[in-house]
Amino acid sequence: MFDILDTQLFPDECIVLDTGYELVYPIFKNGSSSLSKTYRPVRSDVITNAKCITVYVREPLDRFYSGVNTYLKNNPILDSNTVIELINRHLFLDRHFCPQFYWLVNLRRFTSAEYKILDMSQLSNTTTLHVNKSEAHTTSDYFESNDKIHFYLSMDKILYWDLMGETVSFNDIVYTLKIKWPDVYKEVIERSKTLCSVLD
């Protein structure tokens, strides 16, 4: 952390939508365009005081590949081979394919609400609009053997495989990460705490 990517991956803004019966946090590549075109954002004080916010999550690798494809499509002037090489070396350069866990870290900066974690397959219960339909993953073969990607996407595996359908606090998510993926917890959470303590 502590570089220019921080402001892109952890922006000083948070958009939460009101469906009329629940608050929803739209995550890129998880139906965010469909949700944002259907519902209006709430005020910051509503986010701060929220008790529960619904979050739709997606199978981690599927979302990663889809996000990379979107990034390449949105930046046609970039050489795709160079971008793929940069991603393989530095992993998460954009919010379209950074871990969903990072999105929840950013949401936690604005509220202590619990998260109701649902599969994207249930998105049709919230909106019938379907924007940006998924395309074939043309880049998946370039990342299959990258162990670092699989390592860090473990943060999303706990959301998708362990906590699906549950309503949990952010601390519950971190604790589950610690139990299920202790090496990832140590690298991501403990290392961040150590780095931040230097600035105290």
TIRO-515970 format. One record per residue (C-alpha): residue in three letters; x, y, z. Coordinates in nm, 2 decimals. Layout:
residues N
<node r="Ala" X="X" Y="Y" Z="Z"/>
...
end
This chain:
residues 200
<node r="Met" X="0.00" Y="0.00" Z="0.00"/>
<node r="Phe" X="0.11" Y="0.36" Z="0.04"/>
<node r="Asp" X="0.13" Y="0.44" Z="-0.33"/>
<node r="Ile" X="-0.07" Y="0.59" Z="-0.61"/>
<node r="Leu" X="-0.28" Y="0.27" Z="-0.64"/>
<node r="Asp" X="-0.43" Y="0.33" Z="-0.30"/>
<node r="Thr" X="-0.65" Y="0.61" Z="-0.42"/>
<node r="Gln" X="-0.77" Y="0.39" Z="-0.71"/>
<node r="Leu" X="-0.83" Y="0.07" Z="-0.51"/>
<node r="Phe" X="-0.94" Y="0.25" Z="-0.19"/>
<node r="Pro" X="-1.11" Y="0.58" Z="-0.31"/>
<node r="Asp" X="-1.23" Y="0.84" Z="-0.07"/>
<node r="Glu" X="-1.59" Y="0.78" Z="-0.17"/>
<node r="Cys" X="-1.85" Y="0.51" Z="-0.11"/>
<node r="Ile" X="-2.17" Y="0.45" Z="-0.31"/>
<node r="Val" X="-2.45" Y="0.26" Z="-0.14"/>
<node r="Leu" X="-2.79" Y="0.22" Z="-0.31"/>
<node r="Asp" X="-3.14" Y="0.21" Z="-0.16"/>
<node r="Thr" X="-3.37" Y="-0.05" Z="-0.32"/>
<node r="Gly" X="-3.66" Y="0.06" Z="-0.11"/>
<node r="Tyr" X="-3.63" Y="-0.25" Z="0.12"/>
<node r="Glu" X="-3.25" Y="-0.28" Z="0.17"/>
<node r="Leu" X="-2.92" Y="-0.10" Z="0.11"/>
<node r="Val" X="-2.69" Y="-0.25" Z="-0.15"/>
<node r="Tyr" X="-2.32" Y="-0.19" Z="-0.20"/>
<node r="Pro" X="-2.24" Y="-0.22" Z="-0.58"/>
<node r="Ile" X="-1.91" Y="-0.38" Z="-0.66"/>
<node r="Phe" X="-1.76" Y="-0.36" Z="-1.01"/>
<node r="Lys" X="-1.82" Y="-0.67" Z="-1.22"/>
<node r="Asn" X="-2.09" Y="-0.79" Z="-0.97"/>
<node r="Gly" X="-2.39" Y="-0.63" Z="-1.13"/>
<node r="Ser" X="-2.29" Y="-0.28" Z="-1.03"/>
<node r="Ser" X="-2.40" Y="-0.11" Z="-1.36"/>
<node r="Ser" X="-2.74" Y="-0.28" Z="-1.34"/>
<node r="Leu" X="-2.79" Y="-0.18" Z="-0.98"/>
<node r="Ser" X="-2.67" Y="0.18" Z="-1.03"/>
<node r="Lys" X="-2.90" Y="0.23" Z="-1.33"/>
<node r="Thr" X="-3.20" Y="0.10" Z="-1.12"/>
<node r="Tyr" X="-3.15" Y="0.27" Z="-0.78"/>
<node r="Arg" X="-3.03" Y="0.60" Z="-0.63"/>
<node r="Pro" X="-2.74" Y="0.65" Z="-0.40"/>
<node r="Val" X="-2.80" Y="0.73" Z="-0.04"/>
<node r="Arg" X="-2.65" Y="1.02" Z="0.16"/>
<node r="Ser" X="-2.33" Y="0.96" Z="0.35"/>
<node r="Asp" X="-2.50" Y="0.98" Z="0.69"/>
<node r="Val" X="-2.73" Y="0.69" Z="0.59"/>
<node r="Ile" X="-2.42" Y="0.48" Z="0.51"/>
<node r="Thr" X="-2.26" Y="0.58" Z="0.84"/>
<node r="Asn" X="-2.57" Y="0.48" Z="1.04"/>
<node r="Ala" X="-2.66" Y="0.17" Z="0.84"/>
<node r="Lys" X="-2.71" Y="-0.16" Z="1.04"/>
<node r="Cys" X="-2.69" Y="-0.40" Z="0.74"/>
<node r="Ile" X="-2.58" Y="-0.36" Z="0.38"/>
<node r="Thr" X="-2.63" Y="-0.63" Z="0.11"/>
<node r="Val" X="-2.32" Y="-0.72" Z="-0.09"/>
<node r="Tyr" X="-2.34" Y="-0.94" Z="-0.41"/>
<node r="Val" X="-2.03" Y="-1.14" Z="-0.46"/>
<node r="Arg" X="-1.90" Y="-1.34" Z="-0.75"/>
<node r="Glu" X="-1.68" Y="-1.65" Z="-0.79"/>
<node r="Pro" X="-1.33" Y="-1.50" Z="-0.75"/>
<node r="Leu" X="-1.15" Y="-1.63" Z="-1.06"/>
<node r="Asp" X="-1.45" Y="-1.57" Z="-1.29"/>
<node r="Arg" X="-1.47" Y="-1.21" Z="-1.16"/>
<node r="Phe" X="-1.09" Y="-1.16" Z="-1.20"/>
<node r="Tyr" X="-1.09" Y="-1.27" Z="-1.56"/>
<node r="Ser" X="-1.40" Y="-1.07" Z="-1.64"/>
<node r="Gly" X="-1.25" Y="-0.76" Z="-1.48"/>
<node r="Val" X="-0.92" Y="-0.79" Z="-1.67"/>
<node r="Asn" X="-1.12" Y="-0.82" Z="-2.00"/>
<node r="Thr" X="-1.32" Y="-0.51" Z="-1.91"/>
<node r="Tyr" X="-1.00" Y="-0.32" Z="-1.82"/>
<node r="Leu" X="-0.85" Y="-0.40" Z="-2.16"/>
<node r="Lys" X="-1.17" Y="-0.31" Z="-2.34"/>
<node r="Asn" X="-1.19" Y="0.02" Z="-2.16"/>
<node r="Asn" X="-0.83" Y="0.10" Z="-2.24"/>
<node r="Pro" X="-0.79" Y="0.01" Z="-2.61"/>
<node r="Ile" X="-0.48" Y="0.23" Z="-2.65"/>
<node r="Leu" X="-0.28" Y="0.01" Z="-2.41"/>
<node r="Asp" X="-0.09" Y="-0.29" Z="-2.54"/>
<node r="Ser" X="-0.27" Y="-0.59" Z="-2.40"/>
<node r="Asn" X="0.04" Y="-0.80" Z="-2.37"/>
<node r="Thr" X="0.21" Y="-0.53" Z="-2.17"/>
<node r="Val" X="-0.10" Y="-0.49" Z="-1.94"/>
<node r="Ile" X="-0.11" Y="-0.87" Z="-1.89"/>
<node r="Glu" X="0.25" Y="-0.88" Z="-1.80"/>
<node r="Leu" X="0.20" Y="-0.59" Z="-1.55"/>
<node r="Ile" X="-0.09" Y="-0.77" Z="-1.39"/>
<node r="Asn" X="0.11" Y="-1.09" Z="-1.36"/>
<node r="Arg" X="0.38" Y="-0.90" Z="-1.18"/>
<node r="His" X="0.19" Y="-0.65" Z="-0.98"/>
<node r="Leu" X="-0.16" Y="-0.82" Z="-0.96"/>
<node r="Phe" X="-0.44" Y="-0.57" Z="-0.89"/>
<node r="Leu" X="-0.41" Y="-0.24" Z="-1.08"/>
<node r="Asp" X="-0.78" Y="-0.16" Z="-1.11"/>
<node r="Arg" X="-1.10" Y="-0.19" Z="-0.91"/>
<node r="His" X="-1.26" Y="-0.40" Z="-1.19"/>
<node r="Phe" X="-1.04" Y="-0.70" Z="-1.09"/>
<node r="Cys" X="-0.90" Y="-0.62" Z="-0.75"/>
<node r="Pro" X="-1.03" Y="-0.86" Z="-0.47"/>
<node r="Gln" X="-1.39" Y="-0.81" Z="-0.36"/>
<node r="Phe" X="-1.24" Y="-0.81" Z="-0.01"/>
<node r="Tyr" X="-1.07" Y="-0.48" Z="-0.09"/>
<node r="Trp" X="-1.41" Y="-0.33" Z="-0.17"/>
<node r="Leu" X="-1.54" Y="-0.44" Z="0.17"/>
<node r="Val" X="-1.23" Y="-0.29" Z="0.34"/>
<node r="Asn" X="-1.32" Y="0.04" Z="0.17"/>
<node r="Leu" X="-1.68" Y="0.01" Z="0.28"/>
<node r="Arg" X="-1.57" Y="-0.05" Z="0.64"/>
<node r="Arg" X="-1.40" Y="0.30" Z="0.63"/>
<node r="Phe" X="-1.75" Y="0.45" Z="0.61"/>
<node r="Thr" X="-1.97" Y="0.23" Z="0.82"/>
<node r="Ser" X="-1.97" Y="-0.04" Z="1.08"/>
<node r="Ala" X="-2.27" Y="-0.20" Z="0.93"/>
<node r="Glu" X="-2.29" Y="-0.58" Z="0.89"/>
<node r="Tyr" X="-2.27" Y="-0.73" Z="0.54"/>
<node r="Lys" X="-2.54" Y="-0.96" Z="0.41"/>
<node r="Ile" X="-2.34" Y="-1.17" Z="0.15"/>
<node r="Leu" X="-2.54" Y="-1.30" Z="-0.15"/>
<node r="Asp" X="-2.44" Y="-1.47" Z="-0.47"/>
<node r="Met" X="-2.47" Y="-1.28" Z="-0.79"/>
<node r="Ser" X="-2.72" Y="-1.54" Z="-0.91"/>
<node r="Gln" X="-2.97" Y="-1.37" Z="-0.67"/>
<node r="Leu" X="-2.93" Y="-1.03" Z="-0.83"/>
<node r="Ser" X="-3.24" Y="-1.08" Z="-1.04"/>
<node r="Asn" X="-3.44" Y="-1.06" Z="-0.71"/>
<node r="Thr" X="-3.32" Y="-0.70" Z="-0.68"/>
<node r="Thr" X="-3.32" Y="-0.58" Z="-1.04"/>
<node r="Thr" X="-3.44" Y="-0.71" Z="-1.37"/>
<node r="Leu" X="-3.20" Y="-0.48" Z="-1.56"/>
<node r="His" X="-2.90" Y="-0.66" Z="-1.70"/>
<node r="Val" X="-2.62" Y="-0.43" Z="-1.82"/>
<node r="Asn" X="-2.28" Y="-0.54" Z="-1.95"/>
<node r="Lys" X="-2.35" Y="-0.91" Z="-2.01"/>
<node r="Ser" X="-2.06" Y="-1.14" Z="-1.95"/>
<node r="Glu" X="-1.84" Y="-1.22" Z="-2.24"/>
<node r="Ala" X="-1.60" Y="-1.51" Z="-2.29"/>
<node r="His" X="-1.28" Y="-1.48" Z="-2.08"/>
<node r="Thr" X="-1.02" Y="-1.42" Z="-2.35"/>
<node r="Thr" X="-0.74" Y="-1.36" Z="-2.10"/>
<node r="Ser" X="-0.78" Y="-1.66" Z="-1.85"/>
<node r="Asp" X="-0.50" Y="-1.86" Z="-2.00"/>
<node r="Tyr" X="-0.25" Y="-1.59" Z="-1.92"/>
<node r="Phe" X="-0.30" Y="-1.61" Z="-1.54"/>
<node r="Glu" X="-0.37" Y="-1.98" Z="-1.48"/>
<node r="Ser" X="-0.02" Y="-2.05" Z="-1.34"/>
<node r="Asn" X="0.02" Y="-1.74" Z="-1.14"/>
<node r="Asp" X="0.02" Y="-1.86" Z="-0.78"/>
<node r="Lys" X="0.02" Y="-1.50" Z="-0.64"/>
<node r="Ile" X="-0.32" Y="-1.44" Z="-0.80"/>
<node r="His" X="-0.46" Y="-1.75" Z="-0.64"/>
<node r="Phe" X="-0.30" Y="-1.67" Z="-0.31"/>
<node r="Tyr" X="-0.46" Y="-1.32" Z="-0.29"/>
<node r="Leu" X="-0.80" Y="-1.43" Z="-0.43"/>
<node r="Ser" X="-0.82" Y="-1.65" Z="-0.12"/>
<node r="Met" X="-0.96" Y="-1.33" Z="0.04"/>
<node r="Asp" X="-1.26" Y="-1.36" Z="-0.19"/>
<node r="Lys" X="-1.29" Y="-1.74" Z="-0.15"/>
<node r="Ile" X="-1.40" Y="-1.70" Z="0.21"/>
<node r="Leu" X="-1.67" Y="-1.46" Z="0.09"/>
<node r="Tyr" X="-1.79" Y="-1.69" Z="-0.18"/>
<node r="Trp" X="-1.74" Y="-2.03" Z="-0.03"/>
<node r="Asp" X="-1.75" Y="-1.99" Z="0.35"/>
<node r="Leu" X="-1.98" Y="-1.69" Z="0.42"/>
<node r="Met" X="-2.23" Y="-1.70" Z="0.14"/>
<node r="Gly" X="-2.58" Y="-1.63" Z="0.26"/>
<node r="Glu" X="-2.47" Y="-1.51" Z="0.60"/>
<node r="Thr" X="-2.49" Y="-1.17" Z="0.76"/>
<node r="Val" X="-2.15" Y="-1.09" Z="0.91"/>
<node r="Ser" X="-1.94" Y="-0.81" Z="1.05"/>
<node r="Phe" X="-1.62" Y="-0.71" Z="0.89"/>
<node r="Asn" X="-1.44" Y="-0.86" Z="1.19"/>
<node r="Asp" X="-1.61" Y="-1.19" Z="1.12"/>
<node r="Ile" X="-1.47" Y="-1.18" Z="0.77"/>
<node r="Val" X="-1.12" Y="-1.11" Z="0.89"/>
<node r="Tyr" X="-1.15" Y="-1.38" Z="1.16"/>
<node r="Thr" X="-1.26" Y="-1.63" Z="0.89"/>
<node r="Leu" X="-0.97" Y="-1.54" Z="0.68"/>
<node r="Lys" X="-0.73" Y="-1.59" Z="0.97"/>
<node r="Ile" X="-0.88" Y="-1.94" Z="1.04"/>
<node r="Lys" X="-0.91" Y="-2.06" Z="0.68"/>
<node r="Trp" X="-0.61" Y="-1.89" Z="0.51"/>
<node r="Pro" X="-0.36" Y="-1.80" Z="0.79"/>
<node r="Asp" X="-0.08" Y="-1.73" Z="0.54"/>
<node r="Val" X="-0.30" Y="-1.48" Z="0.35"/>
<node r="Tyr" X="-0.41" Y="-1.33" Z="0.68"/>
<node r="Lys" X="-0.05" Y="-1.28" Z="0.79"/>
<node r="Glu" X="0.05" Y="-1.13" Z="0.46"/>
<node r="Val" X="-0.24" Y="-0.90" Z="0.41"/>
<node r="Ile" X="-0.38" Y="-0.81" Z="0.76"/>
<node r="Glu" X="-0.08" Y="-0.85" Z="0.99"/>
<node r="Arg" X="0.16" Y="-0.69" Z="0.75"/>
<node r="Ser" X="-0.07" Y="-0.39" Z="0.70"/>
<node r="Lys" X="-0.10" Y="-0.34" Z="1.07"/>
<node r="Thr" X="0.28" Y="-0.36" Z="1.11"/>
<node r="Leu" X="0.33" Y="-0.10" Z="0.83"/>
<node r="Cys" X="0.07" Y="0.13" Z="0.97"/>
<node r="Ser" X="0.22" Y="0.12" Z="1.32"/>
<node r="Val" X="0.53" Y="0.27" Z="1.18"/>
<node r="Leu" X="0.33" Y="0.59" Z="1.12"/>
<node r="Asp" X="0.19" Y="0.61" Z="1.47"/>
end
